[in-house]
């Protein structure tokens, strides 16, 4: 089942006809709108574009193509969704006998290659890294940790004697550029094999051995016939052995979190491989346990991920508690520095999800003021609407009443009244800010520009840049979710043609697909596309330099003012003001 199969099915299946089986859609401009079936939508927040073959809910953030919709509404896998829609369309999928077995065999061969590298003389730096983290050789073998050599074709040279280059590219082990050039995806990295629930190797994660702004900390296998990050949980093949319906599963973020917990006696830990828990992962968890304890980092991103994850898990019918980790600590560093007993004590004190939510509200708003209480209630109302359990509603009402110093009956009346209020229509939502990364990707996804136009314009701005991808793609330019999306855009984008959205979505995990549908379907008002493209590229290329200079100027100005020096101070302040205006110009623009 490849790109041709998927495109044939998408061409045959009417997205409006499919979605109309599950919800009522009405025409709106060039597309359709309806009430989203994935949250308690009081007004049409879901938008469908037949031309693009995409849908997106601007209320809850879900989105994607026909396959993403059927997977979510029916809670089935991508393969099942493809097979079902192909059958409806009268299409016979090309599934050669033994294809999956051959792919699994090639992945297993790659795993053996990586593990052998770790024990070779070339793996000395990687072994030292592991030993410094107190990972002994027994754990290397237990979790099949490996090492990718620094060469550009080490794995390719090893495996192409037994497997075709096409197979290795299909597995994401080898990257093939548009001009046919190929190279190893994983180079000079620790390798963590990712297994399905039955223990078969379906993908890999590669961790950088040194902190380097030019390279992402982690590189994952892209979406393949075997692997979709949002469909699996790292470590479940080991954790399932100790899980029962009454035993809580410990949900963490990363690979090293899982390994550190397992080797120190917490055998029911699994990793979501990023903080964005998906519905598919929640369905997988529900097969093995009724209770989940979320132990994400409690920085801003981790807290937000915990809140979103707990709503997904609660809506799946699972009991959820949240462990409050100390500031600046993740499960790996905490259990390594403090030991199993202290970590277990934190797990034992994990808060029920509604109490964690109330605690998060108290931390985010100044509840000593009327304005703070009003803002808190604005955020609580949609959360309250999403809870179907009457006992839970009562628990939250009671906790909030004590927190806000509002009579319980009055608060309940407000929340219940809020649940019946007609929300603001999607068209009336306030404009919000988009940064250069969102603008660039939106221009590409909406067909306003081609990759060739982006490439040529960037070369005009940076003529000394030989390879434009080095200028545009990197942690300093894009956040991790956009990094995967823009990489996929480059991989599938033919330089002088509009982006193939079908091929793009095949390479994205569930979270990135939601982002793609949002950026593709949001109505952005560009008076001048060329200017918007130029501004976005200038922002991406130059913002890191501007930010660095502003930080240096701020420190210099502060030092001069502290010493009472006036020489050159006005000049520095003018430069700071000028750069601040440049930063504001390139950081964001209004969009609907």
Residue, then its C-alpha position, 0 to 999 in steps of 0.5 A: x500500500x503506497x502513495x498511489x493506493x492512497x491517492x486513488x482512494x482519496x480521488x474516489x471518496x467524496x470527503x463531504x459524502x463521507x463526513x455527512x454520514x456522521x454530522x450535518x454539513x452546510x455550505x459556507x463560501x467555498x467549503x462546508x461547515x458543521x458541528x464537530x463530533x469530537x467535542x461538545x460543539x455548540x456552533x459550527x466550528x468544523x470546516x471542510x474544504x473539498x478542493x483540498x480534501x481536508x477538514x479542521x475544527x477550530x474549536x478543539x484543533x482536530x483535523x486532517x484528511x478522510x483517513x484521519x476523520x475515519x480513524x478518529x470517528x471509528x477509532x481504527x488504524x490508518x491501514x483499517x481506514x484505508x482498507x475500508x474506504x478502498x472497499x467502498x470505492x471498489x479499489x483493490x489495494x496492492x499488498x504483495x505477499x510478505x511485504x510487511x514481513x520484509x520491511x520488519x526484517x530490514x528494520x531488525x537488520x538495522x537494529x542489529x547493525x546499530x547495536x553492534x556499532x555501540x559495542x565496536x571501537x567507533x561506539x566509545x563516545x556513545x558508551x561513555x555517554x550511557x555510562x555517565x547516565x548510569x546505564x550499564x551494559x545490561x540495560x543496553x542489551x535489554x533495551x537494544x540501545x545502539x549507535x549510528x556511525x557518523x558516516x553518510x552512508x554507513x548503514x546504506x553500505x551495510x544493508x543494500x547487499x540484502x535489501x533494496x534501496x527502495x525498501x530502506x527509503x520506504x522505512x525512513x532509514x535512508x533519505x532520498x532527495x528530489x535529485x536522487x541523492x541518498x544518505x543515512x537518516x541517523x548519523x552519530x546518534x544514540x539509537x533507541x529502537x521503537x517496537x510495536x506491542x508485539x515487540x517487532x521493530x517498527x522504527x527508531x529514535x536517534x538522540x544527539x550525543x552533544x548539544x548543538x543548535x544546528x541539529x535537533x536533539x531527537x530525530x525520529x523515523x518518519x511516518x511509514x507503512x510500519x510506523x506512525x508515532x501517534x499510533x504507538x507508545x515507547x516501552x509498551x512491549x515491556x510495560x505490558x508484562x507488569x500491567x493489569x487493569x488495576x495497575x496504573x500505567x505511568x505515562x512519560x514523555x521521552x525514551x530515556x525517561x522510560x528506560x531510567x524508570x524501568x531499570x530502577x524498578x518502575x516497570x509500567x512506564x511508557x513514553x508518548x514520544x513527545x508531549x502530544x498524546x493522541x486519541x490512538x495512544x489513549x485507545x492503546x492504553x485502554x487495552x491494558x489498564x484502567x488508570x493512568x498517571x501522567x508524569x510529564x515535565x511540569x514546565x509550561x509546555x508539560x503542564x499544557x500537555x498534561x491538561x490536554x492528555x488528561x482530557x483525552x484519557x478521561x474522555x476514553x473512560x480512564x482514571x487519570x492522575x497527574x504527578x507533580x514533578x519538581x521544577x526543572x526535573x523530568x522523570x529521568x533526572x529525578x529518579x537518577x538523582x533522587x532514587x526510586x523511593x522519592x520518585x515513587x512517593x511523588x507518584x503516590x501523591x499524584x493528584x486526581x485530574x480535576x484537582x490538578x486542573x484546579x491547581x493549574x488555574x490557581x497558578x495561572x491567574x491572580x485570583x485575588x482580583x475580580x479580573x483574575x477570577x473572571x479570566x479563570x472562569x472564562x477558561x473553566x467554562x469550556x473545560x466544564x462543558x466537556x465533562x459528562x460525569x455529574x460527580x466530577x462536575x460537583x467535585x470541580x464546582x466545590x474545589x473552585x468555589x473554595x478557591x475563588x471564594x464564590x458561593x457554590x450554588x452561584x458558581x454552579x449556576x454560572x458554569x451551567x449557564x455558561x454551558x448553554x451559552x452560544x459561543x462566538x461564531x468562528x467567523x467572529x473570532x478575534x484576529x491573532x498573531x502568526x509568526x514567520x514559521x506559520x506564515x511560510x508553511x501556510x503559504x506553501x500549504x494553501x498553494x500561494x507559493x511553490x518550494x521553488x519560489x521559496x528557494x529562489x527568494x531565500x537565495x536572493x536574500x542570502x546569496x552566499x547560502x549554497x544549500x537553502x535547507x541549512x538556512x531554513x530548517x533547524x531548531x533555532x528557526x522552527x519549533x519541533x512540531x513545525x520542523x517535522x512539517x517543513x521537512x516533510x514539505x521539502x521531501x515531497x514538494x516538487x520544486x515548481x509545482x504546488x505541494x502534494x497534500x496527500x503525499x505530505x499527510x502520509x509523512x506526518x504523525x497525528x499531531x503534525x497532521x492537525x497542524x497542517x490542516x489548521x494552517x491549510x484551512x485558516x483564512x489568511x488575508x495577504x494583501x501582497x503574497x510576495x511581501x508576506x513571503x519575503x517578510x517570513x523568510x527574513x524573519x526566519x533567517x534573521x530573527x535569531x541574530x536579532x534576538x542575540x543582538x538585542x540580548x547583548x544590547x540589553x545587558x550592555x545598556x543595563x551595565x552602563x546605567x548601573x555604573x552611571x556611564x553615559x558615553x555611547x548610551x544613547x547610541x546603544x538605546x537607539x540601536x536597541x529600539x530599531x532592532x526591537x521594531x525589526x523584531x516586531x515586524x518579522x515576528x508576527x502579523x494579524x491573521x483570521 
